[in-house]
Amino acid sequence: MASLKDVAKRAGVTVTTVSRVLNNRGYISEETRKKVYKAMEELNYQPNEIARALYKKRSYFIGLIIPDVSHPFFAEVTKYIEYYASLNGYKILLCNSYLNPEKEKEYINMLKRHQVDGIIMGSHTLDIEDYKNLNFPIVALDRYLSDDIPYITSDNFTGAVLATNLLIQKGCKCLAHISGPLELNTPANDRYYGFLKVVSENNIEHVVVETKLNKFDMEEYQKIINDLFEKNPFIDGIFASSDMIAITAIKVAEAFKKRVPDDLKIIGFDDINIASWYKPSITTIRQNKEEIAKKSIEILINLIEGKKVENKNILPISLIERETT
């Protein structure tokens, strides 16, 4: 196996020069770089992928920052992001922010040090200015960061309209929407606005409760829904902003002797894998997680290559009716 010394000898330079080329440190003439690259290839010193990265001045690494990979929605999206990144010759550096701003900032700095070619940002704890000042390609995943940063999301508004209309069509007279934290400026807030539009147009009694900021916590969901039922015993329909919240609502309904779907109808959002396996299976709004991932990679690579992209990317959804309605 060829060594650094062998590469230096073949290129007619010092070992230090080869090292500086590999680490992109100090001034090296283009002619010297070419000699070193050529020697590396001739001696098969590095895999072709690394040699290619050096030639094109790219790392072929993409950073992916998400709140929590154990959350089913992010787990499924991450799987597809890795798949489509790999198809395009990229590797993923996965970072869990746990919705902690300090952790998110540390990961961004780490990814910069590792010279990633771009970042897919699925977390949202930092100030907008922190994202604007990064100065390299970013795509936001289901997040709005700024007018200058492209984002991919689903048609949340239409999804909410479809879900709320179905609950009304099924005979529900008193509806609840369990939303995410509305203080965040995210595309998911359109689920709230779609719900409000339909209940207002149909003069339906309704209540809205929000989950807490920076938390994906089943116990917290349970407390919120328990409180919801205690204060609003006549609720007969719930539009939940995620399937995980919908599942929690089913469990709490059991404790209140509410039968699903006879006494209470529930619709979730996302269509995570467990939604179809849970008993009763969950009626939900399906986000095309594979298409979200594919589009994220496509846009980020276009940004890396200096191509123009659409900043606003809204993907279609579909209503999947199952046993909870």
Summary of the structure (lengths in Angstrom):
residues: 325
radius of gyration: 24.8
end to end distance: 64.7
largest distance: 83.4
contacts: 1072
relative contact order: 0.12
helix: 46%
strand: 18%
